[in-house]
Structure formats: C-alpha cells, structure tokens
C-alpha cells in the first residue's frame, strides 16, 4: 500500500515561500536538505524547491488546495494577516468548526481547518467503522 508522505512545492522564490510557511504555520521541524527546504507538519513533509520552469505565481491555484489541520485557527489567521496574506475565503465558523482559505506568496491556495470536538469524534467513529 502507498502512503502519502510529502509534497514538492516548486517556486521561483523558494526563500520567500519557505519563510511564509514557517512563520504562518509553525512546522514541527524545518530543515535544509541539499537544495530543498523541508518543513514537517505532523507526518507530512512539505519540500520547497527552486525551479526555473515555474512562473512567479500559480497559474491555476484552485486546482489544488493544501489543507492544514490547526489547533488554533484564529491564531494562525492572525499570523497570516501579519504577513499580509490575501484571503480567498476569510475565517468562518461552520457549525463549530473553523475554516479559512488563503493564498501563499506564490498564489497557491492554503486552507486552515480547526475541527470542532464533535466533528473530530464523528471522523474518528467513521474511521473505526471502515
């Protein structure tokens, strides 16, 4: 069986992109491995690399949304605001769970999600039933 472990995020300005993710989302670890910046969020690794074949902005940003499960969506949104982040969908309460979608400096969509205890319990129960 396959397991999703990482994602390569190419950028014309990887230093700027790295700084935004590291500041806005506070990864568990932040390493410089060869030419990559490797940010670990839980068990998932976000690899940021310089590529000459990508433009400065995501051409079709809505095609892929990077979802981050966060403990305090309001604090993350405040850090993103302090970084001058553009919001696609500002923070909103959806039945006790908090959701927001922002654009990173390259224009990629990033969603922050803080699930309510009830939604977490429902997801855990459905995983047990599977």
N, CA, C and O atoms as CSV, one atom per row, in Angstrom:
chain,resi,resn,atom,element,x,y,z
A,1,UNK,N,N,0.832,-1.187,0.000
A,1,UNK,CA,C,0.000,0.000,0.000
A,1,UNK,C,C,0.870,1.242,0.000
A,1,UNK,O,O,1.956,1.256,0.581
A,2,UNK,N,N,0.397,2.256,-0.640
A,2,UNK,CA,C,1.112,3.524,-0.684
A,2,UNK,C,C,0.675,4.409,0.476
A,2,UNK,O,O,-0.443,4.299,0.978
A,3,UNK,N,N,1.577,5.280,0.884
A,3,UNK,CA,C,1.267,6.254,1.926
A,3,UNK,C,C,1.734,7.616,1.449
A,3,UNK,O,O,2.871,7.763,1.001
A,4,UNK,N,N,0.871,8.609,1.542
A,4,UNK,CA,C,1.240,9.963,1.157
A,4,UNK,C,C,2.124,10.546,2.246
A,4,UNK,O,O,1.710,10.633,3.402
A,5,UNK,N,N,3.331,10.943,1.887
A,5,UNK,CA,C,4.313,11.396,2.861
A,5,UNK,C,C,4.767,12.828,2.643
A,5,UNK,O,O,5.105,13.528,3.597
A,6,UNK,N,N,4.776,13.270,1.381
A,6,UNK,CA,C,5.338,14.595,1.122
A,6,UNK,C,C,4.768,15.203,-0.146
A,6,UNK,O,O,4.068,14.559,-0.927
A,7,UNK,N,N,5.101,16.466,-0.310
A,7,UNK,CA,C,4.700,17.214,-1.491
A,7,UNK,C,C,5.843,18.155,-1.838
A,7,UNK,O,O,6.408,18.803,-0.957
A,8,UNK,N,N,6.182,18.230,-3.115
A,8,UNK,CA,C,7.180,19.178,-3.587
A,8,UNK,C,C,6.457,20.425,-4.068
A,8,UNK,O,O,5.596,20.352,-4.945
A,9,UNK,N,N,6.804,21.550,-3.502
A,9,UNK,CA,C,6.220,22.821,-3.886
A,9,UNK,C,C,7.318,23.639,-4.559
A,9,UNK,O,O,8.222,24.144,-3.894
A,10,UNK,N,N,7.233,23.765,-5.871
A,10,UNK,CA,C,8.247,24.475,-6.644
A,10,UNK,C,C,7.950,25.965,-6.651
A,10,UNK,O,O,6.792,26.382,-6.649
A,11,UNK,N,N,9.014,26.762,-6.661
A,11,UNK,CA,C,8.841,28.207,-6.612
A,11,UNK,C,C,9.998,28.905,-7.318
A,11,UNK,O,O,11.121,28.401,-7.342
A,12,UNK,N,N,9.712,30.063,-7.888
A,12,UNK,CA,C,10.768,30.922,-8.425
A,12,UNK,C,C,11.481,31.645,-7.282
A,12,UNK,O,O,12.594,32.143,-7.455
A,13,UNK,N,N,10.832,31.702,-6.107
A,13,UNK,CA,C,11.410,32.358,-4.931
A,13,UNK,C,C,11.194,31.479,-3.695
A,13,UNK,O,O,10.359,31.795,-2.847
A,14,UNK,N,N,11.945,30.378,-3.591
A,14,UNK,CA,C,11.718,29.431,-2.501
A,14,UNK,C,C,12.007,30.003,-1.116
A,14,UNK,O,O,11.391,29.571,-0.142
A,15,UNK,N,N,12.920,30.955,-1.001
A,15,UNK,CA,C,13.203,31.538,0.314
A,15,UNK,C,C,11.981,32.280,0.851
A,15,UNK,O,O,11.625,32.131,2.020
A,16,UNK,N,N,11.345,33.073,0.002
A,16,UNK,CA,C,10.138,33.812,0.409
A,16,UNK,C,C,9.025,32.840,0.785
A,16,UNK,O,O,8.330,33.030,1.783
A,17,UNK,N,N,8.865,31.797,-0.028
A,17,UNK,CA,C,7.807,30.823,0.228
A,17,UNK,C,C,8.077,30.069,1.531
A,17,UNK,O,O,7.168,29.878,2.339
A,18,UNK,N,N,9.310,29.645,1.734
A,18,UNK,CA,C,9.691,28.961,2.970
A,18,UNK,C,C,9.391,29.838,4.177
A,18,UNK,O,O,8.782,29.377,5.142
A,19,UNK,N,N,9.811,31.097,4.130
A,19,UNK,CA,C,9.621,31.991,5.271
A,19,UNK,C,C,8.148,32.154,5.609
A,19,UNK,O,O,7.782,32.210,6.783
A,20,UNK,N,N,7.302,32.231,4.591
A,20,UNK,CA,C,5.867,32.388,4.831
A,20,UNK,C,C,5.301,31.148,5.526
A,20,UNK,O,O,4.615,31.270,6.541
A,21,UNK,N,N,5.581,29.952,4.988
A,21,UNK,CA,C,5.062,28.723,5.596
A,21,UNK,C,C,5.603,28.530,7.013
A,21,UNK,O,O,4.858,28.153,7.918
A,22,UNK,N,N,6.889,28.785,7.206
A,22,UNK,CA,C,7.498,28.588,8.528
A,22,UNK,C,C,6.913,29.551,9.554
A,22,UNK,O,O,6.706,29.173,10.707
A,23,UNK,N,N,6.646,30.776,9.156
A,23,UNK,CA,C,6.102,31.773,10.079
A,23,UNK,C,C,4.603,31.579,10.296
A,23,UNK,O,O,4.133,31.601,11.434
A,24,UNK,N,N,3.865,31.391,9.232
A,24,UNK,CA,C,2.404,31.304,9.330
A,24,UNK,C,C,1.933,30.021,10.002
A,24,UNK,O,O,0.962,30.035,10.758
A,25,UNK,N,N,2.619,28.904,9.729
A,25,UNK,CA,C,2.083,27.616,10.146
A,25,UNK,C,C,2.932,26.859,11.162
A,25,UNK,O,O,2.544,25.772,11.589
A,26,UNK,N,N,4.064,27.398,11.553
A,26,UNK,CA,C,4.906,26.836,12.610
A,26,UNK,C,C,5.073,25.314,12.482
A,26,UNK,O,O,4.440,24.559,13.221
A,27,UNK,N,N,5.917,24.863,11.551
A,27,UNK,CA,C,6.111,23.415,11.359
A,27,UNK,C,C,6.760,22.747,12.566
A,27,UNK,O,O,7.379,23.401,13.405
A,28,UNK,N,N,6.600,21.417,12.631
A,28,UNK,CA,C,7.233,20.636,13.691
A,28,UNK,C,C,8.750,20.663,13.538
A,28,UNK,O,O,9.479,20.669,14.531
A,29,UNK,N,N,9.229,20.679,12.282
A,29,UNK,CA,C,10.660,20.805,12.030
A,29,UNK,C,C,10.865,21.571,10.733
A,29,UNK,O,O,9.981,21.638,9.879
A,30,UNK,N,N,12.052,22.144,10.611
A,30,UNK,CA,C,12.409,22.984,9.475
A,30,UNK,C,C,13.869,22.681,9.158
A,30,UNK,O,O,14.767,23.108,9.884
A,31,UNK,N,N,14.107,21.944,8.071
A,31,UNK,CA,C,15.457,21.510,7.738
A,31,UNK,C,C,15.855,21.959,6.341
A,31,UNK,O,O,15.011,22.156,5.466
A,32,UNK,N,N,17.137,22.112,6.156
A,32,UNK,CA,C,17.733,22.423,4.864
A,32,UNK,C,C,18.428,21.146,4.410
A,32,UNK,O,O,19.477,20.788,4.946
A,33,UNK,N,N,17.849,20.451,3.419
A,33,UNK,CA,C,18.383,19.178,2.956
A,33,UNK,C,C,18.745,19.322,1.480
A,33,UNK,O,O,17.876,19.470,0.621
A,34,UNK,N,N,20.045,19.275,1.209
A,34,UNK,CA,C,20.556,19.507,-0.145
A,34,UNK,C,C,20.031,20.866,-0.611
A,34,UNK,O,O,20.306,21.880,0.030
A,35,UNK,N,N,19.291,20.902,-1.703
A,35,UNK,CA,C,18.780,22.181,-2.204
A,35,UNK,C,C,17.353,22.458,-1.747
A,35,UNK,O,O,16.774,23.480,-2.115
A,36,UNK,N,N,16.778,21.557,-0.946
A,36,UNK,CA,C,15.384,21.674,-0.520
A,36,UNK,C,C,15.268,22.255,0.879
A,36,UNK,O,O,16.115,22.016,1.740
A,37,UNK,N,N,14.210,23.018,1.090
A,37,UNK,CA,C,13.776,23.361,2.443
A,37,UNK,C,C,12.691,22.357,2.759
A,37,UNK,O,O,11.722,22.235,2.009
A,38,UNK,N,N,12.839,21.635,3.861
A,38,UNK,CA,C,11.901,20.579,4.225
A,38,UNK,C,C,11.210,20.975,5.526
A,38,UNK,O,O,11.834,21.050,6.584
A,39,UNK,N,N,9.922,21.223,5.421
A,39,UNK,CA,C,9.100,21.566,6.580
A,39,UNK,C,C,8.250,20.346,6.903
A,39,UNK,O,O,7.571,19.807,6.029
A,40,UNK,N,N,8.288,19.913,8.160
A,40,UNK,CA,C,7.477,18.768,8.569
A,40,UNK,C,C,6.292,19.256,9.382
A,40,UNK,O,O,6.442,19.960,10.381
A,41,UNK,N,N,5.115,18.865,8.930
A,41,UNK,CA,C,3.862,19.157,9.616
A,41,UNK,C,C,3.259,17.807,9.980
A,41,UNK,O,O,2.726,17.114,9.113
A,42,UNK,N,N,3.336,17.427,11.248
A,42,UNK,CA,C,2.894,16.088,11.634
A,42,UNK,C,C,3.790,15.071,10.949
A,42,UNK,O,O,5.013,15.122,11.077
A,43,UNK,N,N,3.170,14.138,10.214
A,43,UNK,CA,C,3.930,13.118,9.486
A,43,UNK,C,C,4.152,13.513,8.031
A,43,UNK,O,O,4.757,12.756,7.271
A,44,UNK,N,N,3.674,14.677,7.637
A,44,UNK,CA,C,3.726,15.115,6.244
A,44,UNK,C,C,4.868,16.117,6.059
A,44,UNK,O,O,5.080,17.000,6.890
A,45,UNK,N,N,5.595,15.961,4.957
A,45,UNK,CA,C,6.728,16.841,4.658
A,45,UNK,C,C,6.405,17.719,3.446
A,45,UNK,O,O,5.976,17.224,2.404
A,46,UNK,N,N,6.614,19.007,3.598
A,46,UNK,CA,C,6.471,19.953,2.501
A,46,UNK,C,C,7.878,20.337,2.066
A,46,UNK,O,O,8.615,20.969,2.822
A,47,UNK,N,N,8.250,19.956,0.852
A,47,UNK,CA,C,9.567,20.251,0.311
A,47,UNK,C,C,9.447,21.462,-0.606
A,47,UNK,O,O,8.639,21.458,-1.535
A,48,UNK,N,N,10.225,22.474,-0.358
A,48,UNK,CA,C,10.181,23.687,-1.169
A,48,UNK,C,C,11.478,23.766,-1.958
A,48,UNK,O,O,12.570,23.682,-1.395
A,49,UNK,N,N,11.343,23.931,-3.274
A,49,UNK,CA,C,12.490,23.876,-4.171
A,49,UNK,C,C,12.424,25.006,-5.190
A,49,UNK,O,O,11.343,25.453,-5.576
A,50,UNK,N,N,13.583,25.452,-5.613
A,50,UNK,CA,C,13.666,26.448,-6.694
A,50,UNK,C,C,13.546,25.713,-8.024
A,50,UNK,O,O,14.217,24.708,-8.261
A,51,UNK,N,N,12.680,26.235,-8.883
A,51,UNK,CA,C,12.530,25.680,-10.224
A,51,UNK,C,C,12.488,26.831,-11.203
A,51,UNK,O,O,11.780,27.816,-10.994
A,52,UNK,N,N,13.256,26.698,-12.280
A,52,UNK,CA,C,13.285,27.734,-13.314
A,52,UNK,C,C,12.132,27.602,-14.297
A,52,UNK,O,O,11.875,28.512,-15.085
A,53,UNK,N,N,11.423,26.449,-14.250
A,53,UNK,CA,C,10.340,26.228,-15.204
A,53,UNK,C,C,8.959,26.561,-14.642
A,53,UNK,O,O,7.945,26.183,-15.228
A,54,UNK,N,N,8.914,27.270,-13.505
A,54,UNK,CA,C,7.635,27.732,-12.972
A,54,UNK,C,C,7.649,29.257,-12.906
A,54,UNK,O,O,8.695,29.876,-12.711
A,55,UNK,N,N,6.482,29.840,-13.070
A,55,UNK,CA,C,6.366,31.290,-13.006
A,55,UNK,C,C,6.298,31.770,-11.568
A,55,UNK,O,O,6.287,30.962,-10.638
A,56,UNK,N,N,6.252,33.080,-11.382
A,56,UNK,CA,C,6.223,33.633,-10.033
A,56,UNK,C,C,4.886,33.424,-9.311
A,56,UNK,O,O,4.829,33.537,-8.087
A,57,UNK,N,N,3.826,33.124,-10.041
A,57,UNK,CA,C,2.502,32.903,-9.438
A,57,UNK,C,C,1.888,31.620,-9.977
A,57,UNK,O,O,2.105,31.255,-11.133
A,58,UNK,N,N,1.124,30.941,-9.137
A,58,UNK,CA,C,0.429,29.717,-9.539
A,58,UNK,C,C,-0.571,30.047,-10.644
A,58,UNK,O,O,-1.382,30.962,-10.499
A,59,UNK,N,N,-0.513,29.303,-11.747
A,59,UNK,CA,C,-1.362,29.590,-12.899
A,59,UNK,C,C,-2.815,29.204,-12.659
A,59,UNK,O,O,-3.719,29.893,-13.132
A,60,UNK,N,N,-3.056,28.125,-11.940
A,60,UNK,CA,C,-4.409,27.620,-11.705
A,60,UNK,C,C,-4.511,27.207,-10.238
A,60,UNK,O,O,-4.634,26.023,-9.922
A,61,UNK,N,N,-4.459,28.188,-9.357
A,61,UNK,CA,C,-4.328,27.939,-7.917
A,61,UNK,C,C,-5.464,27.124,-7.321
A,61,UNK,O,O,-5.258,26.418,-6.334
A,62,UNK,N,N,-6.642,27.204,-7.888
A,62,UNK,CA,C,-7.785,26.478,-7.324
A,62,UNK,C,C,-7.716,24.980,-7.604
A,62,UNK,O,O,-8.487,24.210,-7.033
A,63,UNK,N,N,-6.802,24.561,-8.477
A,63,UNK,CA,C,-6.688,23.142,-8.821
A,63,UNK,C,C,-6.297,22.291,-7.621
A,63,UNK,O,O,-6.711,21.136,-7.519
A,64,UNK,N,N,-5.513,22.844,-6.723
A,64,UNK,CA,C,-5.027,22.093,-5.571
A,64,UNK,C,C,-5.060,23.015,-4.353
A,64,UNK,O,O,-4.625,24.165,-4.417
A,65,UNK,N,N,-5.579,22.496,-3.252
A,65,UNK,CA,C,-5.596,23.260,-2.008
A,65,UNK,C,C,-4.844,22.451,-0.961
A,65,UNK,O,O,-5.143,21.278,-0.735
A,66,UNK,N,N,-3.871,23.086,-0.329
A,66,UNK,CA,C,-3.104,22.426,0.728
A,66,UNK,C,C,-3.851,22.667,2.032
A,66,UNK,O,O,-4.014,23.811,2.455
A,67,UNK,N,N,-4.306,21.591,2.672
A,67,UNK,CA,C,-5.084,21.685,3.912
A,67,UNK,C,C,-4.193,21.475,5.126
A,67,UNK,O,O,-3.399,20.536,5.171
A,68,UNK,N,N,-4.331,22.353,6.106
A,68,UNK,CA,C,-3.614,22.248,7.363
A,68,UNK,C,C,-4.614,22.162,8.501
A,68,UNK,O,O,-5.444,23.052,8.684
A,69,UNK,N,N,-4.525,21.082,9.265
A,69,UNK,CA,C,-5.303,20.911,10.484
A,69,UNK,C,C,-4.565,21.684,11.572
A,69,UNK,O,O,-3.404,21.391,11.856
A,70,UNK,N,N,-5.218,22.657,12.178
A,70,UNK,CA,C,-4.561,23.506,13.180
A,70,UNK,C,C,-5.312,23.460,14.499
A,70,UNK,O,O,-6.515,23.198,14.537
A,71,UNK,N,N,-4.584,23.719,15.581
A,71,UNK,CA,C,-5.191,23.742,16.917
A,71,UNK,C,C,-5.910,25.055,17.204
A,71,UNK,O,O,-6.893,25.081,17.945
A,72,UNK,N,N,-5.414,26.154,16.610
A,72,UNK,CA,C,-5.971,27.478,16.887
A,72,UNK,C,C,-6.032,28.272,15.587
A,72,UNK,O,O,-5.102,29.004,15.248
A,73,UNK,N,N,-7.133,28.118,14.868
A,73,UNK,CA,C,-7.283,28.769,13.565
A,73,UNK,C,C,-7.221,30.294,13.672
A,73,UNK,O,O,-6.709,30.957,12.770
A,74,UNK,N,N,-7.729,30.844,14.750
A,74,UNK,CA,C,-7.702,32.302,14.902
A,74,UNK,C,C,-6.264,32.810,15.029
A,74,UNK,O,O,-5.927,33.851,14.466
A,75,UNK,N,N,-5.426,32.095,15.753
A,75,UNK,CA,C,-4.018,32.493,15.903
A,75,UNK,C,C,-3.278,32.363,14.577
A,75,UNK,O,O,-2.480,33.231,14.224
A,76,UNK,N,N,-3.536,31.289,13.845
A,76,UNK,CA,C,-2.889,31.103,12.541
A,76,UNK,C,C,-3.339,32.205,11.590
A,76,UNK,O,O,-2.514,32.784,10.882
A,77,UNK,N,N,-4.628,32.502,11.565
A,77,UNK,CA,C,-5.139,33.574,10.701
A,77,UNK,C,C,-4.517,34.912,11.073
A,77,UNK,O,O,-4.221,35.716,10.188
A,78,UNK,N,N,-4.314,35.168,12.346
A,78,UNK,CA,C,-3.680,36.416,12.782
A,78,UNK,C,C,-2.233,36.485,12.294
A,78,UNK,O,O,-1.780,37.543,11.857
A,79,UNK,N,N,-1.503,35.367,12.364
A,79,UNK,CA,C,-0.120,35.355,11.849
A,79,UNK,C,C,-0.123,35.596,10.346
A,79,UNK,O,O,0.724,36.326,9.831
A,80,UNK,N,N,-1.066,34.990,9.645
A,80,UNK,CA,C,-1.160,35.195,8.203
A,80,UNK,C,C,-1.495,36.647,7.883
A,80,UNK,O,O,-0.943,37.223,6.946
A,81,UNK,N,N,-2.403,37.240,8.662
A,81,UNK,CA,C,-2.722,38.661,8.477
A,81,UNK,C,C,-1.488,39.525,8.651
A,81,UNK,O,O,-1.260,40.452,7.874
A,82,UNK,N,N,-0.680,39.222,9.680
A,82,UNK,CA,C,0.537,39.997,9.943
A,82,UNK,C,C,1.537,39.880,8.798
A,82,UNK,O,O,2.372,40.764,8.606
A,83,UNK,N,N,1.451,38.784,8.034
A,83,UNK,CA,C,2.332,38.589,6.882
A,83,UNK,C,C,1.767,39.229,5.613
A,83,UNK,O,O,2.395,39.164,4.556
A,84,UNK,N,N,0.590,39.845,5.709
A,84,UNK,CA,C,-0.019,40.477,4.545
A,84,UNK,C,C,-0.688,39.493,3.594
A,84,UNK,O,O,-0.791,39.753,2.395
A,85,UNK,N,N,-1.134,38.379,4.122
A,85,UNK,CA,C,-1.731,37.306,3.323
A,85,UNK,C,C,-3.042,37.755,2.688
A,85,UNK,O,O,-3.832,38.470,3.303
A,86,UNK,N,N,-3.260,37.323,1.447
A,86,UNK,CA,C,-4.540,37.549,0.755
A,86,UNK,C,C,-5.467,36.387,1.071
A,86,UNK,O,O,-5.067,35.224,1.012
A,87,UNK,N,N,-6.711,36.712,1.408
A,87,UNK,CA,C,-7.692,35.683,1.763
A,87,UNK,C,C,-8.587,35.381,0.576
A,87,UNK,O,O,-9.135,36.289,-0.049
A,88,UNK,N,N,-8.733,34.103,0.271
A,88,UNK,CA,C,-9.688,33.641,-0.734
A,88,UNK,C,C,-11.055,33.532,-0.063
A,88,UNK,O,O,-12.073,33.940,-0.621
A,89,UNK,N,N,-11.053,32.970,1.149
A,89,UNK,CA,C,-12.254,32.866,1.984
A,89,UNK,C,C,-11.811,33.118,3.416
A,89,UNK,O,O,-11.082,32.302,3.981
A,90,UNK,N,N,-12.233,34.229,4.022
A,90,UNK,CA,C,-11.803,34.532,5.392
A,90,UNK,C,C,-12.324,33.505,6.392
A,90,UNK,O,O,-13.230,32.726,6.097
A,91,UNK,N,N,-11.738,33.524,7.564
A,91,UNK,CA,C,-12.091,32.579,8.619
A,91,UNK,C,C,-13.585,32.639,8.913
A,91,UNK,O,O,-14.153,33.709,9.131
A,92,UNK,N,N,-14.206,31.455,8.911
A,92,UNK,CA,C,-15.634,31.378,9.223
A,92,UNK,C,C,-15.917,30.138,10.045
A,92,UNK,O,O,-15.218,29.128,9.955
A,93,UNK,N,N,-16.954,30.243,10.844
A,93,UNK,CA,C,-17.414,29.148,11.689
A,93,UNK,C,C,-18.471,28.376,10.916
A,93,UNK,O,O,-19.494,28.928,10.513
A,94,UNK,N,N,-18.206,27.090,10.717
A,94,UNK,CA,C,-19.161,26.219,10.026
A,94,UNK,C,C,-19.619,25.151,11.015
A,94,UNK,O,O,-19.059,24.056,11.063
A,95,UNK,N,N,-20.623,25.474,11.787
A,95,UNK,CA,C,-21.168,24.523,12.742
A,95,UNK,C,C,-20.194,24.145,13.848
A,95,UNK,O,O,-20.193,23.007,14.319
A,96,UNK,N,N,-19.376,25.084,14.257
A,96,UNK,CA,C,-18.420,24.847,15.329
A,96,UNK,C,C,-17.013,24.558,14.857
A,96,UNK,O,O,-16.077,24.624,15.654
A,97,UNK,N,N,-16.833,24.239,13.588
A,97,UNK,CA,C,-15.503,24.061,13.006
A,97,UNK,C,C,-15.129,25.349,12.271
A,97,UNK,O,O,-15.985,26.011,11.685
A,98,UNK,N,N,-13.844,25.691,12.310
A,98,UNK,CA,C,-13.366,26.921,11.682
A,98,UNK,C,C,-12.598,26.596,10.410
A,98,UNK,O,O,-11.762,25.693,10.393
A,99,UNK,N,N,-12.887,27.340,9.343
A,99,UNK,CA,C,-12.253,27.155,8.036
A,99,UNK,C,C,-11.868,28.515,7.460
A,99,UNK,O,O,-12.579,29.503,7.642
A,100,UNK,N,N,-10.736,28.551,6.764
A,100,UNK,CA,C,-10.335,29.730,6.001
A,100,UNK,C,C,-9.426,29.269,4.878
A,100,UNK,O,O,-8.708,28.279,5.016
A,101,UNK,N,N,-9.458,29.994,3.760
A,101,UNK,CA,C,-8.575,29.700,2.640
A,101,UNK,C,C,-7.813,30.960,2.279
A,101,UNK,O,O,-8.395,32.018,2.038
A,102,UNK,N,N,-6.488,30.820,2.248
A,102,UNK,CA,C,-5.593,31.936,1.944
A,102,UNK,C,C,-4.775,31.604,0.704
A,102,UNK,O,O,-4.774,30.469,0.226
A,103,UNK,N,N,-4.085,32.608,0.195
A,103,UNK,CA,C,-3.130,32.405,-0.894
A,103,UNK,C,C,-1.735,32.612,-0.327
A,103,UNK,O,O,-1.466,33.630,0.310
A,104,UNK,N,N,-0.841,31.645,-0.557
A,104,UNK,CA,C,0.545,31.823,-0.120
A,104,UNK,C,C,1.213,32.851,-1.048
A,104,UNK,O,O,0.571,33.300,-1.998
A,105,UNK,N,N,2.448,33.233,-0.818
A,105,UNK,CA,C,3.076,34.271,-1.651
A,105,UNK,C,C,3.150,33.939,-3.144
A,105,UNK,O,O,3.243,34.851,-3.965
A,106,UNK,N,N,3.110,32.659,-3.510
A,106,UNK,CA,C,3.107,32.263,-4.918
A,106,UNK,C,C,1.694,32.126,-5.471
A,106,UNK,O,O,1.516,31.839,-6.654
A,107,UNK,N,N,0.690,32.330,-4.625
A,107,UNK,CA,C,-0.698,32.241,-5.066
A,107,UNK,C,C,-1.332,30.883,-4.875
A,107,UNK,O,O,-2.500,30.705,-5.222
A,108,UNK,N,N,-0.597,29.902,-4.329
A,108,UNK,CA,C,-1.181,28.586,-4.050
A,108,UNK,C,C,-2.215,28.722,-2.938
A,108,UNK,O,O,-2.032,29.504,-2.005
A,109,UNK,N,N,-3.297,27.964,-3.038
A,109,UNK,CA,C,-4.334,28.027,-2.011
A,109,UNK,C,C,-3.952,27.162,-0.823
A,109,UNK,O,O,-3.523,26.018,-0.977
A,110,UNK,N,N,-4.115,27.727,0.361
A,110,UNK,CA,C,-3.807,27.064,1.621
A,110,UNK,C,C,-5.033,27.210,2.514
A,110,UNK,O,O,-5.489,28.320,2.789
A,111,UNK,N,N,-5.556,26.079,2.958
A,111,UNK,CA,C,-6.735,26.104,3.825
A,111,UNK,C,C,-6.338,25.707,5.239
A,111,UNK,O,O,-5.634,24.720,5.450
A,112,UNK,N,N,-6.802,26.493,6.199
A,112,UNK,CA,C,-6.603,26.129,7.600
A,112,UNK,C,C,-7.943,25.648,8.138
A,112,UNK,O,O,-8.996,26.224,7.863
A,113,UNK,N,N,-7.867,24.562,8.921
A,113,UNK,CA,C,-9.074,23.909,9.419
A,113,UNK,C,C,-8.882,23.595,10.898
A,113,UNK,O,O,-7.905,22.956,11.291
A,114,UNK,N,N,-9.817,24.047,11.698
A,114,UNK,CA,C,-9.861,23.670,13.110
A,114,UNK,C,C,-11.203,23.000,13.331
A,114,UNK,O,O,-12.233,23.662,13.454
A,115,UNK,N,N,-11.174,21.662,13.380
A,115,UNK,CA,C,-12.419,20.916,13.550
A,115,UNK,C,C,-12.912,20.999,14.989
A,115,UNK,O,O,-12.124,21.025,15.935
A,116,UNK,N,N,-14.222,21.040,15.130
A,116,UNK,CA,C,-14.830,21.007,16.459
A,116,UNK,C,C,-14.624,19.624,17.054
A,116,UNK,O,O,-14.317,18.671,16.338
A,117,UNK,N,N,-14.794,19.519,18.362
A,117,UNK,CA,C,-14.676,18.215,19.029
A,117,UNK,C,C,-15.714,17.240,18.468
A,117,UNK,O,O,-15.421,16.056,18.306
A,118,UNK,N,N,-16.918,17.724,18.173
A,118,UNK,CA,C,-17.965,16.853,17.620
A,118,UNK,C,C,-17.567,16.325,16.244
A,118,UNK,O,O,-17.761,15.144,15.955
A,119,UNK,N,N,-17.015,17.185,15.396
A,119,UNK,CA,C,-16.588,16.738,14.067
A,119,UNK,C,C,-15.419,15.761,14.164
A,119,UNK,O,O,-15.357,14.799,13.400
A,120,UNK,N,N,-14.493,15.997,15.095
A,120,UNK,CA,C,-13.364,15.064,15.294
A,120,UNK,C,C,-13.887,13.690,15.744
A,120,UNK,O,O,-13.426,12.655,15.262
A,121,UNK,N,N,-14.843,13.695,16.663
A,121,UNK,CA,C,-15.413,12.437,17.160
A,121,UNK,C,C,-16.125,11.696,16.032
A,121,UNK,O,O,-16.006,10.476,15.920
A,122,UNK,N,N,-16.862,12.424,15.197
A,122,UNK,CA,C,-17.567,11.798,14.074
A,122,UNK,C,C,-16.581,11.197,13.077
A,122,UNK,O,O,-16.816,10.106,12.558
A,123,UNK,N,N,-15.483,11.894,12.805
A,123,UNK,CA,C,-14.469,11.362,11.888
A,123,UNK,C,C,-13.808,10.127,12.484
A,123,UNK,O,O,-13.580,9.146,11.777
A,124,UNK,N,N,-13.501,10.164,13.766
A,124,UNK,CA,C,-12.869,9.015,14.421
A,124,UNK,C,C,-13.801,7.811,14.386
A,124,UNK,O,O,-13.355,6.687,14.154
A,125,UNK,N,N,-15.085,8.037,14.614
A,125,UNK,CA,C,-16.049,6.948,14.584
A,125,UNK,C,C,-16.159,6.350,13.187
A,125,UNK,O,O,-16.282,5.132,13.053
A,126,UNK,N,N,-16.118,7.174,12.145
A,126,UNK,CA,C,-16.231,6.658,10.782
A,126,UNK,C,C,-14.978,5.879,10.391
A,126,UNK,O,O,-15.060,4.944,9.595
A,127,UNK,N,N,-13.811,6.252,10.942
A,127,UNK,CA,C,-12.575,5.508,10.668
A,127,UNK,C,C,-12.633,4.135,11.307
A,127,UNK,O,O,-12.141,3.161,10.737
A,128,UNK,N,N,-13.225,4.051,12.477
A,128,UNK,CA,C,-13.358,2.765,13.175
A,128,UNK,C,C,-14.298,1.843,12.384
A,128,UNK,O,O,-14.065,0.638,12.290
A,129,UNK,N,N,-15.367,2.430,11.815
A,129,UNK,CA,C,-16.339,1.649,11.065
A,129,UNK,C,C,-15.806,1.169,9.725
A,129,UNK,O,O,-16.344,0.222,9.151
A,130,UNK,N,N,-14.761,1.807,9.220
A,130,UNK,CA,C,-14.228,1.470,7.892
A,130,UNK,C,C,-13.426,0.207,7.882
A,130,UNK,O,O,-12.919,-0.195,6.835
